[in-house]
Amino acid sequence: MAGRNPGIELELGWISKVYVNRPAVVRHAEQIKKWKTVKAWLLKAVTCIDLTTLSGDDTPSNVQRLCFKAKHPIREDLLKALDMQDKGITVGAVCVYPARVSDAVNTLKAAGCNIPVASVAAGFPSGQTPLETKLAEIRLAVEYGAQEIDIVISRSLVLTGQWEGLYEEIRLCRAACGEAHMKTILATGELGSLANVYKASMIAMMAGSDFIKTSTGKEVENATFPVGIVMMRAIKEYYWQTGYKVGFKPAGGIRTAKEALTWLMLVKEELGVQWLTPELFRLGASSLLGDIEQQIFYHVTGTYALQHELAMA
């Protein structure tokens, strides 16, 4: 990623002035969901997916299968029908637990592709581990070969207004990542208000995050459109103030092609087309790719695929 966000000094003046008009944000989110979308954007969505498995029963074979699907997300005959077979379409990244990073790195290397491996870390998903443990986990994931690290913040620091503490924690995590790019998970469903979402977004960017991410996927409430609007407007303000572009990743509960396309439309409206690349936009999902491939199958053939006709991730 060019022009990586180095972070800035903590500026609490920005935070103290935050006000979010919740009714207006909710109305805007409802309008976006009614927009008409374009089927041609389905493949764009594929290239922005962080194809994810974060289960307690993950095994090397599960990860190997996931990596194969990451390299071949859409059936070759469907791509040919769309005249897209030579575009090198893959997902944006493969996301796993630290213990499975080596499996993913070795599988993708053997397959001859350069899809990055992302690892969750820093006490995922709760964040309720000592800071020293969080930093050690990040360093291990990087040592195993992860090129991207999805950290999770300590929600208590937001809920108690400890903005300096949050800034320092994220800065230390960024330092532990080294050259690996850092996505900071805010767990927005547990932050209490949209104003806190905006403030946490801004602090995360000041501390050097390359991406800000909505959720772990384990909360009761995950990625929602109102939260996305608030986070993207924080990204826009940060860009205006500093000149640094920070990426956005909604994650958790995104299961359908329609939802993915709505997120693409939202990013296009709020941040502009320059954000519609894997370098600045990702979709965190485990089952989304299956529905996108199903919709492409329907677009090409006029019928929906039977269960055995599409490979599962």
C-alpha positions as CSV (number, residue, x, y, z in Angstrom):
1,M,0.0,0.0,0.0
2,A,1.5,3.4,-1.0
3,G,1.4,6.3,1.3
4,R,0.9,4.2,4.5
5,N,-0.6,6.2,7.4
6,P,2.2,6.8,9.9
7,G,-0.1,8.2,12.5
8,I,0.1,11.6,14.2
9,E,0.4,13.1,17.6
10,L,-2.8,12.6,19.7
11,E,-5.1,15.5,19.1
12,L,-7.9,15.5,21.7
13,G,-9.3,18.7,20.3
14,W,-10.7,16.7,17.4
15,I,-12.3,14.2,19.8
16,S,-13.9,16.8,22.2
17,K,-15.8,18.4,19.3
18,V,-17.4,15.2,18.0
19,Y,-21.2,15.3,17.5
20,V,-23.1,12.6,15.6
21,N,-26.7,13.3,14.4
22,R,-28.0,9.7,14.8
23,P,-31.4,10.2,13.1
24,A,-29.8,11.7,10.0
25,V,-27.3,8.9,9.8
26,V,-30.0,6.2,10.1
27,R,-32.1,7.9,7.4
28,H,-29.2,8.0,5.1
29,A,-28.4,4.3,5.7
30,E,-32.0,3.3,4.9
31,Q,-31.8,5.3,1.6
32,I,-28.6,3.6,0.5
33,K,-30.2,0.1,1.0
34,K,-32.8,1.0,-1.6
35,W,-30.3,1.9,-4.3
36,K,-30.2,-0.2,-7.5
37,T,-26.9,-2.0,-7.9
38,V,-25.0,-3.3,-10.9
39,K,-24.2,-7.0,-11.3
40,A,-20.8,-6.1,-12.9
41,W,-19.7,-5.0,-9.5
42,L,-20.0,-8.5,-8.1
43,L,-16.4,-9.3,-9.2
44,K,-15.2,-6.1,-7.7
45,A,-16.6,-7.3,-4.4
46,V,-14.8,-10.6,-4.7
47,T,-11.4,-8.9,-5.0
48,C,-12.1,-7.0,-1.8
49,I,-13.0,-10.0,0.4
50,D,-10.9,-11.1,3.3
51,L,-11.8,-14.8,3.0
52,T,-12.0,-15.9,6.6
53,T,-12.0,-18.9,8.9
54,L,-11.9,-18.2,12.6
55,S,-13.3,-21.4,14.2
56,G,-12.1,-23.4,17.1
57,D,-12.0,-26.5,14.9
58,D,-9.9,-25.1,12.1
59,T,-7.3,-27.6,10.8
60,P,-4.5,-27.4,8.2
61,S,-6.8,-29.1,5.7
62,N,-9.6,-26.5,6.3
63,V,-7.1,-23.7,5.7
64,Q,-5.7,-25.4,2.6
65,R,-9.2,-25.6,1.1
66,L,-9.8,-22.0,2.0
67,C,-6.6,-20.9,0.2
68,F,-7.6,-22.9,-2.9
69,K,-10.9,-21.0,-3.0
70,A,-9.1,-17.7,-2.4
71,K,-7.1,-18.3,-5.6
72,H,-10.1,-19.6,-7.5
73,P,-13.0,-17.7,-6.1
74,I,-15.3,-18.0,-9.2
75,R,-15.6,-21.0,-11.5
76,E,-13.5,-20.7,-14.6
77,D,-16.4,-21.2,-17.0
78,L,-18.3,-18.4,-15.4
79,L,-15.4,-16.1,-15.7
80,K,-15.1,-17.0,-19.4
81,A,-18.8,-16.3,-19.9
82,L,-18.1,-12.8,-18.5
83,D,-14.9,-12.4,-20.5
84,M,-12.9,-12.1,-17.2
85,Q,-10.9,-15.3,-17.3
86,D,-7.6,-13.5,-17.8
87,K,-8.0,-10.8,-15.2
88,G,-6.3,-12.7,-12.3
89,I,-9.3,-12.4,-10.0
90,T,-8.6,-13.5,-6.5
91,V,-9.9,-12.5,-3.1
92,G,-8.2,-9.7,-1.2
93,A,-6.6,-11.8,1.6
94,V,-7.0,-15.0,3.6
95,C,-7.7,-14.3,7.3
96,V,-7.0,-16.9,10.0
97,Y,-5.9,-17.3,13.6
98,P,-2.1,-17.0,14.4
99,A,-1.7,-20.7,14.8
100,R,-2.9,-21.3,11.3
101,V,-0.8,-18.5,9.6
102,S,2.0,-20.9,8.6
103,D,-0.6,-23.3,7.0
104,A,-2.0,-20.5,4.9
105,V,1.4,-19.0,3.9
106,N,2.8,-22.4,2.9
107,T,-0.3,-23.3,0.9
108,L,-0.5,-20.1,-1.0
109,K,3.3,-20.1,-1.7
110,A,3.0,-23.7,-3.1
111,A,0.1,-22.5,-5.3
112,G,2.3,-19.8,-6.7
113,C,0.1,-16.8,-5.8
114,N,0.8,-13.7,-3.8
115,I,-2.5,-13.4,-1.9
116,P,-1.6,-11.8,1.5
117,V,-2.3,-13.7,4.7
118,A,-4.0,-11.8,7.5
119,S,-4.0,-12.9,11.1
120,V,-6.3,-11.7,13.9
121,A,-4.3,-10.9,17.1
122,A,-4.1,-8.8,20.3
123,G,-6.6,-10.9,22.3
124,F,-9.1,-11.4,19.5
125,P,-12.1,-11.3,19.9
126,S,-12.6,-9.9,23.4
127,G,-9.4,-7.9,23.8
128,Q,-9.4,-8.9,27.4
129,T,-5.7,-10.0,27.6
130,P,-2.7,-8.1,29.1
131,L,-1.0,-5.7,26.7
132,E,2.2,-7.7,26.9
133,T,0.4,-10.8,25.7
134,K,-1.2,-8.8,22.9
135,L,2.1,-7.5,21.6
136,A,3.7,-11.0,21.8
137,E,0.9,-12.5,19.8
138,I,1.2,-9.8,17.1
139,R,5.0,-10.4,16.8
140,L,4.5,-14.2,16.5
141,A,1.9,-13.8,13.8
142,V,4.3,-11.6,11.8
143,E,7.1,-14.1,12.4
144,Y,4.9,-16.9,11.0
145,G,4.4,-14.9,7.8
146,A,1.3,-12.7,8.3
147,Q,1.4,-9.6,6.1
148,E,-1.6,-8.1,7.7
149,I,-2.7,-8.0,11.3
150,D,-6.2,-7.5,12.5
151,I,-6.0,-6.3,16.1
152,V,-8.9,-5.7,18.4
153,I,-9.0,-2.7,20.8
154,S,-9.8,-2.8,24.6
155,R,-13.4,-1.6,24.5
156,S,-13.2,-0.6,28.2
157,L,-10.8,2.2,27.2
158,V,-13.5,3.7,25.0
159,L,-16.3,3.2,27.4
160,T,-14.4,5.0,30.2
161,G,-13.1,7.7,28.0
162,Q,-9.4,6.8,28.4
163,W,-8.4,8.2,24.9
164,E,-4.7,8.6,25.8
165,G,-4.6,4.9,26.9
166,L,-6.3,3.8,23.7
167,Y,-4.0,5.8,21.6
168,E,-0.9,4.4,23.3
169,E,-2.1,0.8,23.1
170,I,-2.8,1.0,19.4
171,R,0.6,2.8,18.8
172,L,2.4,-0.1,20.5
173,C,0.4,-2.6,18.4
174,R,1.4,-0.7,15.3
175,A,5.1,-0.9,16.3
176,A,4.8,-4.6,17.0
177,C,3.4,-5.1,13.4
178,G,6.5,-3.7,11.8
179,E,6.1,-3.9,8.0
180,A,2.8,-5.8,8.3
181,H,-0.2,-3.6,7.7
182,M,-2.6,-3.2,10.7
183,K,-6.4,-3.3,10.7
184,T,-7.8,-2.0,13.9
185,I,-11.1,-3.7,15.0
186,L,-13.3,-1.3,17.0
187,A,-16.0,-3.8,17.9
188,T,-18.5,-1.0,17.3
189,G,-21.5,-3.0,18.7
190,E,-19.9,-2.8,22.1
191,L,-18.9,0.9,22.1
192,G,-22.2,2.3,23.4
193,S,-22.9,5.2,20.9
194,L,-22.1,6.4,17.4
195,A,-20.1,9.3,18.9
196,N,-17.8,6.8,20.6
197,V,-17.5,5.0,17.2
198,Y,-16.4,8.2,15.6
199,K,-13.9,9.0,18.4
200,A,-12.5,5.5,18.5
201,S,-12.1,5.6,14.7
202,M,-10.2,8.9,14.9
203,I,-7.9,7.7,17.7
204,A,-7.1,4.5,15.8
205,M,-6.1,6.5,12.8
206,M,-4.0,9.0,14.8
207,A,-2.2,5.9,16.3
208,G,-1.2,4.7,12.8
209,S,-3.8,2.2,11.7
210,D,-3.8,1.3,8.1
211,F,-7.4,0.2,8.2
212,I,-10.3,0.6,10.7
213,K,-12.6,-2.3,10.9
214,T,-16.1,-2.5,12.3
215,S,-16.3,-5.8,14.2
216,T,-14.8,-9.1,15.1
217,G,-17.9,-11.0,13.8
218,K,-18.4,-12.4,17.3
219,E,-20.4,-9.5,18.8
220,V,-24.2,-9.4,19.0
221,E,-24.2,-6.5,16.6
222,N,-21.6,-6.4,13.8
223,A,-21.3,-4.3,10.7
224,T,-24.3,-2.0,10.2
225,F,-24.7,0.8,7.6
226,P,-25.1,3.6,10.2
227,V,-21.8,2.6,11.8
228,G,-20.2,2.4,8.4
229,I,-21.3,5.9,7.5
230,V,-19.8,7.3,10.8
231,M,-16.5,5.4,10.4
232,M,-16.2,6.6,6.8
233,R,-16.8,10.2,7.7
234,A,-14.1,9.9,10.3
235,I,-11.8,8.5,7.6
236,K,-12.7,11.4,5.3
237,E,-12.0,14.0,8.0
238,Y,-8.7,12.4,8.8
239,Y,-7.7,12.5,5.1
240,W,-8.7,16.1,4.9
241,Q,-6.6,17.0,8.0
242,T,-3.5,14.9,7.3
243,G,-3.5,13.8,3.6
244,Y,-3.3,10.1,4.6
245,K,-5.8,7.6,3.3
246,V,-6.9,5.0,5.7
247,G,-8.8,1.8,4.6
248,F,-12.2,0.7,5.8
249,K,-13.3,-2.9,6.5
250,P,-16.9,-3.9,7.5
251,A,-17.0,-7.4,8.9
252,G,-19.5,-9.7,10.6
253,G,-22.9,-10.7,9.3
254,I,-22.2,-9.8,5.7
255,R,-23.6,-12.9,3.9
256,T,-25.3,-11.8,0.7
257,A,-24.2,-10.3,-2.6
258,K,-26.8,-7.6,-2.2
259,E,-25.3,-6.6,1.2
260,A,-21.8,-6.5,-0.4
261,L,-22.9,-4.4,-3.2
262,T,-24.6,-2.0,-0.9
263,W,-21.3,-1.6,1.0
264,L,-19.5,-0.9,-2.3
265,M,-22.1,1.8,-3.1
266,L,-21.7,3.3,0.3
267,V,-18.0,3.5,0.0
268,K,-18.3,5.1,-3.4
269,E,-20.6,7.8,-2.1
270,E,-18.9,8.6,1.1
271,L,-15.2,8.2,0.2
272,G,-15.1,8.1,-3.6
273,V,-14.0,5.5,-6.2
274,Q,-10.3,5.7,-5.2
275,W,-11.3,3.8,-2.1
276,L,-12.8,0.9,-4.1
277,T,-9.6,-1.1,-4.2
278,P,-8.3,-4.0,-2.0
279,E,-5.7,-1.5,-0.8
280,L,-8.3,0.7,0.9
281,F,-11.5,-1.5,1.2
282,R,-12.1,-5.0,2.4
283,L,-15.1,-7.1,3.3
284,G,-14.6,-9.5,6.2
285,A,-16.6,-12.6,5.5
286,S,-16.7,-16.4,5.6
287,S,-19.9,-17.2,3.7
288,L,-20.3,-14.2,1.4
289,L,-18.3,-15.6,-1.5
290,G,-20.7,-18.5,-1.9
291,D,-23.6,-16.2,-2.4
292,I,-21.7,-13.9,-4.8
293,E,-20.7,-17.0,-6.9
294,Q,-24.3,-18.1,-6.9
295,Q,-25.5,-14.8,-8.2
296,I,-22.9,-14.8,-10.9
297,F,-24.0,-18.3,-11.9
298,Y,-27.6,-17.0,-12.1
299,H,-26.5,-14.0,-14.2
300,V,-24.7,-16.3,-16.6
301,T,-27.1,-19.2,-16.9
302,G,-30.5,-17.8,-15.9
303,T,-30.8,-20.5,-13.1
304,Y,-29.5,-21.0,-9.6
305,A,-26.8,-23.6,-9.1
306,L,-27.5,-26.8,-7.3
307,Q,-25.4,-27.4,-4.1
308,H,-22.9,-29.7,-5.9
309,E,-22.3,-27.3,-8.8
310,L,-20.3,-24.7,-6.8
311,A,-17.1,-25.5,-4.9
312,M,-17.4,-24.5,-1.2
313,A,-14.7,-22.5,0.6
